[in-house]
Amino acid sequence: QVQLVESGGGSVQAGGSLRLSCAASGYTYSMICMGWFRQGPGKQREGVATIDSLGGTSYADSVKGRFTISKDSAKNTLYLQMNSLKPEDTAIYYCAADGRWRLCPERTSAYGYWGQGIQVTVSS
């Protein structure tokens, strides 16, 4: 199985930056897709960004140009650099992974492995 543990969350003012990390362990070689998702207060979980085994990325329109997803394969670690943060970015952020797909989906239901989530709070 695959285990995912997020870190790097916290509280910042609007316009600030945070970098989230996701440490992966277990059978990580079998995972084709990894991604970041978030769930804000009173909202459903939504996709933020994904990255495939070749480094191809996709982003939600709401974060494109502000967030960057990347990975360090040698360290089995996924990252999300978040710049120009807005109050609407406030959410619990989750790391996810899956090995079933040819192209990495953006929908939450496509991912079978999840971290516990980490809080990001952006104040105005």
C-alpha positions in Angstrom: 0.0 0.0 0.0 0.9 3.7 -0.2 1.1 6.1 2.8 0.9 9.8 2.3 1.7 12.4 5.0 1.3 16.2 4.4 3.2 18.9 6.1 3.9 22.7 5.7 0.5 24.1 6.3 -0.2 27.1 8.5 -1.7 30.6 8.6 -0.6 33.5 6.4 -2.0 36.9 5.3 -3.4 37.5 1.9 -0.6 37.8 -0.7 1.7 35.5 1.2 3.1 32.1 0.3 3.3 28.6 1.7 4.9 25.4 0.5 3.2 22.1 1.2 5.0 18.8 1.2 3.6 15.3 0.9 5.9 12.4 1.9 5.0 9.1 0.2 6.1 5.7 1.4 5.2 2.1 0.5 4.7 1.0 -3.1 5.2 4.4 -4.6 6.6 3.0 -7.8 3.2 1.9 -8.8 1.6 5.3 -8.5 1.2 7.1 -11.9 -0.8 10.1 -10.7 -0.4 12.4 -7.7 -2.3 15.5 -6.8 -3.4 18.1 -4.3 -7.0 18.6 -3.4 -8.7 20.9 -0.9 -11.9 21.3 1.0 -12.9 24.8 2.2 -15.5 25.5 4.9 -18.9 24.4 3.8 -17.6 23.2 0.4 -17.0 19.9 -1.3 -13.5 18.7 -2.0 -12.0 20.0 -5.2 -8.9 19.3 -7.3 -6.1 21.8 -7.1 -3.3 20.3 -9.2 -2.0 17.0 -10.5 1.3 15.6 -11.8 1.9 12.4 -13.7 4.9 10.1 -13.8 6.5 12.0 -16.6 6.1 15.4 -14.8 3.1 16.6 -16.8 0.9 18.9 -14.7 -2.6 20.3 -14.6 -4.2 23.0 -12.5 -7.6 24.3 -11.5 -8.4 27.6 -13.1 -8.7 29.2 -9.7 -5.0 28.5 -8.9 -3.3 28.6 -12.2 -0.5 31.1 -12.3 -0.2 31.1 -8.5 0.4 27.5 -7.5 3.0 25.1 -8.7 3.0 21.3 -8.2 6.3 19.5 -8.3 7.9 16.3 -7.1 11.3 14.9 -6.0 11.2 11.3 -7.1 14.4 10.5 -5.2 12.8 11.6 -2.0 9.3 10.3 -2.8 8.0 13.8 -2.0 5.3 15.9 -3.6 5.2 19.6 -3.3 2.7 22.4 -3.7 4.2 25.9 -3.8 1.4 28.4 -3.2 2.0 32.1 -3.9 -0.2 35.2 -3.9 -2.6 33.4 -1.5 -6.2 34.6 -1.2 -8.7 34.2 1.6 -10.7 31.8 -0.6 -7.7 29.5 -0.7 -8.4 28.7 3.0 -9.1 25.0 3.2 -7.8 21.6 4.3 -5.4 20.5 1.7 -5.0 16.8 0.9 -2.3 14.9 -1.0 -3.6 12.0 -3.1 -2.2 9.3 -5.4 -3.4 6.5 -7.8 -1.9 4.0 -10.3 -4.9 3.2 -12.5 -5.1 5.9 -15.1 -3.5 6.7 -18.4 -4.1 10.4 -18.0 -4.3 11.8 -14.5 -7.9 12.9 -13.6 -8.8 16.0 -11.7 -11.8 14.5 -9.9 -11.4 13.5 -6.3 -13.1 10.1 -6.8 -10.4 8.9 -9.1 -7.8 8.8 -6.4 -7.5 5.8 -4.1 -4.8 6.9 -1.6 -5.1 9.9 0.6 -3.2 11.8 3.3 -4.9 13.0 6.4 -5.0 16.6 5.2 -3.4 19.8 6.5 -4.9 23.2 7.3 -4.1 26.3 5.3 -5.6 29.5 6.5 -5.4 32.8 4.6 -6.5 36.0 6.4 -7.5 39.2 4.6 
